[in-house]
């Protein structure tokens, strides 16, 4: 009896197992159909070109009225969706979108491809390094983990490394392209700074009245003396330095051997109401702070107390490139434009000049023909460091600018160093 009972139990278990196995095979052979995902279509865009954050209305079919269900891409970059219906999506153009097709999918369905959107890059401001709440300090680190105290002059090498005359900390600092800040050397009141083709750094000792040299090996020496609060510097293709000798109101030249001479300007006990142009020896400046040199050997001077940008040609003639002489923030050409305490200055490969217009809290651009525009900051408005479209953000008191080989602009402020690039 017991053996028959066990046998019957085994038979029942085997029959049940075969039954479930058969059902499973049948189920796999004939799966229950899944509902198909919606495939949208795109019929038009409200505009087919624009800059970052431009609002675009996309018209079509098969969209979801729940914004989180829709995915919109401009040339492969995800856009922000601000409103949605079954036939229209309102989106904003993503940063650095580039030019390409607009695509849409709903719940990750097959994407619909729409018209090409032409992206117009804008100058965008990023904090490269320094405390983003404006606090000063001397910490090394990456990005906002690092800190500065009144960084002044900036220069850039061929690899994109930035060198900073960190005046308030009495240090020379470097910032890698990724924002890593390290301290290279202790220095006395560094203000202006430049680098030559072999990696030697030269910087002005503002209070000490000297120009110092720091080799790639870390050897620090004094190259030249005889200045009265030297500030900004420039270097030409043959290694000659040009120094804005601020309290002497002169522009001086220093050869690689350390020989100093006056290029333009003269020491004055009082200053004329209107700066004097003409031959360099008789021209006047009023506490110049910045100097730059172009590929042809022309010098450009941020003539701070005259509120002008001056030009010294390679043959020694001084003229006013831009600025009315009165403090102001007007854009315009030549004397129709105005500045307020222009301090730092640099020139790009095509002859455009960029100026840290300190008291206006802005960065200005001047074409070779003297046309002045505001490219970053809000006129007369200052605030904490921030990222964003260059004309929408605020600076504190920008004092120096430099530019790299690809056209990125770097500016120093009270506690940070910014990078402005087309995105």
C-alpha positions, 0 to 999 in steps of 0.5 A: 500500500505504501509503495502504491501511494508513493508511486501515485504521488510521483506520477501526479507531480510529473504530470503537473510539471509537464502541464506547467512546462507546456503552458510556459512554452505556449506563453513564450511562443505567443507573448501578450502584445505590448502597447506600442510607444508613441512615435511623434512627428515635427512639422515646424519650429517657431524659429530656426536660429538663436542663442543659448536659452532662446525659447522655441515652440515646436509644432507637431503631433504625438507629443505628451502633455506631461513634460517629463514624458517628452525628450527634445534634443538640439544637435544631440544636446538635451533641451529644457521643456517649459510647456507641453501639449499633444501638438506643441512643445515650448523649449529653451535652447541648451548651451553650446548646442551647435548647429544640427537637427532637432529631434523628439521622442516620447517615453524614449520612443523612436525619435522624430527628426525635425528641421535644422536649428542654427545655433549662434554662440555667445560669450559665456562666463565661467569661474575658472578658479576662486571662491564663488562667494567672493571670500578671499584667501590663499588656498590651493585647490581646484576651481572654487576650492581655491582662493585668491586675494586681489589677483592682479595681472594674468598671462597665459602660456601656449598650453593654456596654463594661466599665471596669476600675480596674486597681489594680496597674497604676495604669490605667483600662482598658476591655474591649469586649463582644468582649474587646478591652482598651485603656488609657484613662488612667493613674490613682493607685491606682484602686479603685472605679469607676462611669460616668454617663449621659454617659460620665464615669468616676469612680473612687476614689484609694485611697491619695490619699484622693480621688475623680477624674473622667475625661471621655469626652474624656480630661480627668482631674480631682479631684472630691472629697477628704477620704477615708481609703482610699476603696474601692468606689463607686456612682452614683444616677440623678441623678449622686450618688456613694456611697463606701465610705470604708474606714478611716473606716468611713463611707459618704459621698455626693458630689454632682455638684458635689463636695460631700461628706457622711456618709450613714451610719457614724462614725469609731471607734477601736474597734469594737463586737462587734455592729455597730449598726443603726438611725438612720444617724448612730449606726450602725456599720460596720467597714472597708466595701469595697463599696457599691451603690444600687438604683432606689429609692435604697436603699444596700447595703454590703459591710461587710467586717470585720463579714462582713455585707451591710448596707442603708441605706434612703432615709430613713436607717435601717441594718439587716443584710440578711444575714450572721451576723457570723462568718466562714463560707460558709453559704447561708441567709436573713438571719443564717443565712447567713455571709460571709468578707470580702465586698468588691464588691457590685452590684444588678440591676434587680429588686433582687437583690444580688450579692457578691464574697465574697473570702475564700470565693472565691465569688460570692453572690446575695441576694434582696430578702428576704435569701435567700443562695445561692452562684452561682459558684465553690467555697466555700473552694477557689481556683485558676487562671482557668477557663471552665465551669459557674459552680458548678464553676469556681474563683476566686482572690480575687474583689473586685468585681462589676457587672451589665449591662442584660441580666443578665450578671455581671462579676467581677474577680479577681487577674489576670482579668475574668470574664463570667458569663451564662446559657447 
